[in-house]
Amino acid sequence: MMGLGYTASERRILRLMKELGLSSAGPKPRLNSANDRQYQYYPNKLKRNFLTDAPNMVWVSDITYAKVGMDFLYLCVVIDLYSRKVVSYSISEYIDTALVTQAFLDAFHTRNPSTSLVFHSDQGTQYTSFEFCNLLKQHKITQSFSAPGSPHDNAVAESFFASIKKEDFRRNYYKTEEEFRTAVAEYVEFYNDYRPHQRLGFLTPNQVEKEFYNSTAG
């Protein structure tokens, strides 16, 4: 960065701003650059059908951000539609394909889904990148996408983000990435284990999955 004849790196500017107690007045980070590229058709195979008959039939994913210190960190989640359980998440200072790839792989290795799984997201470049689309093809996962500018197409993920922002992000100030990661881990545990959902008959996501597997055992 340059100004008044001086050259300085962004990291140095951030360090100096922290020492002076200054914060940026710039715009919030952009989460979706789908409208910045030439239009391409991406099918919505979910079509707002948010009910499934079993776990691991449909996963939905989305990205949000939180202010941490002077910077922003990005949070990507993968949620199972049957139980509304957050099956995985990833955190990074970069909003890129690696962020969503990590969340997907964590979910895949934890859940070991069948090849009939549908993975639904918005049309952010992280999800439509060749690398990520090819990864899902390799795992025989079907991709589905929300229409541009239609958050209701991914309402379950949007609902989770509304909850974590209202119940955690807006109530706390995180000075470090470590603090933020701890807070997210604790909230996800609370959400899956202790937070009842009206659409689940006031059961928790883990209770719903436990009941399903108990009913199908043997």
C-alpha positions, -999 to 999 in steps of 0.1 A, spaced: 0 0 0 12 35 -8 4 69 6 22 103 9 53 87 -7 55 58 18 51 21 9 38 -4 35 24 -39 35 -12 -45 44 -1 -65 75 19 -35 88 -10 -12 83 -33 -36 102 -7 -38 130 -5 -1 133 -42 3 132 -45 -22 161 -20 -3 181 -39 30 175 -73 14 182 -85 22 147 -109 1 126 -117 0 89 -148 18 77 -148 -1 45 -176 -24 32 -184 -58 46 -168 -87 29 -186 -102 0 -198 -138 3 -210 -145 -32 -196 -134 -65 -220 -154 -86 -234 -122 -102 -199 -111 -112 -195 -138 -139 -213 -146 -171 -246 -164 -165 -245 -201 -165 -273 -225 -158 -269 -245 -125 -299 -268 -117 -318 -266 -85 -326 -302 -78 -337 -295 -42 -365 -271 -52 -371 -261 -15 -380 -296 -5 -364 -295 29 -378 -328 42 -361 -362 37 -368 -397 48 -334 -405 63 -300 -390 72 -274 -385 44 -299 -380 16 -294 -342 13 -267 -320 27 -269 -282 25 -240 -259 28 -234 -221 31 -208 -196 41 -209 -166 65 -184 -144 82 -177 -129 116 -155 -100 128 -125 -113 147 -101 -86 160 -94 -63 131 -101 -89 105 -129 -112 93 -130 -150 94 -152 -172 72 -173 -201 84 -186 -228 61 -211 -254 74 -226 -286 61 -260 -295 75 -280 -327 71 -316 -319 61 -332 -349 78 -320 -339 113 -308 -303 108 -275 -315 123 -244 -295 116 -223 -325 104 -192 -305 97 -178 -270 94 -146 -252 85 -131 -218 93 -106 -198 73 -94 -163 67 -99 -169 30 -133 -174 13 -121 -199 -13 -126 -234 -27 -104 -248 1 -129 -236 27 -158 -255 13 -137 -285 3 -125 -290 39 -161 -288 52 -173 -313 26 -144 -338 32 -149 -337 70 -186 -344 65 -179 -372 40 -153 -390 61 -174 -387 92 -207 -398 77 -197 -421 48 -229 -413 28 -242 -434 -1 -238 -422 -37 -274 -410 -37 -265 -380 -17 -275 -345 -30 -252 -316 -20 -270 -282 -22 -255 -247 -20 -257 -213 -35 -239 -204 -67 -209 -189 -51 -176 -194 -70 -164 -216 -42 -191 -242 -49 -191 -238 -87 -154 -240 -92 -140 -268 -113 -121 -282 -84 -151 -286 -61 -175 -298 -87 -150 -324 -98 -145 -335 -62 -182 -342 -58 -183 -360 -91 -154 -382 -80 -174 -391 -49 -206 -396 -70 -224 -368 -52 -251 -349 -71 -249 -311 -69 -278 -288 -66 -278 -250 -65 -300 -221 -53 -311 -196 -79 -291 -164 -79 -305 -140 -53 -328 -166 -37 -317 -172 -1 -350 -191 6 -337 -219 -17 -312 -227 10 -334 -218 40 -321 -244 64 -285 -232 62 -298 -196 64 -317 -205 95 -287 -219 112 -267 -188 105 -295 -166 118 -294 -186 150 -256 -185 156 -254 -148 148 -283 -139 171 -273 -162 199 -235 -159 197 -218 -136 172 -237 -105 181 -233 -111 218 -196 -116 219 -164 -99 207 -136 -122 196 -101 -109 198 -83 -139 183 -90 -168 159 -86 -192 187 -114 -176 207 -136 -177 176 -129 -213 168 -137 -223 204 -169 -204 204 -180 -220 171 -172 -255 184 -191 -249 216 -221 -235 197 -223 -264 172 -222 -288 201 -250 -269 218 -270 -267 186 -267 -305 179 -270 -318 214 -292 -294 234 -311 -270 212 -346 -283 204 -361 -276 170 -398 -269 164 -396 -287 130 -381 -317 147 -410 -320 172 -389 -301 197 -361 -327 196 -325 -320 191 -307 -330 159 -288 -357 176 -320 -371 193 -336 -373 159 -308 -392 144 -306 -415 174 -343 -423 171 -339 -430 134 -310 -454 138 -327 -471 167 -358 -477 146 -339 -492 117 -315 -513 138 -316 -551 133 
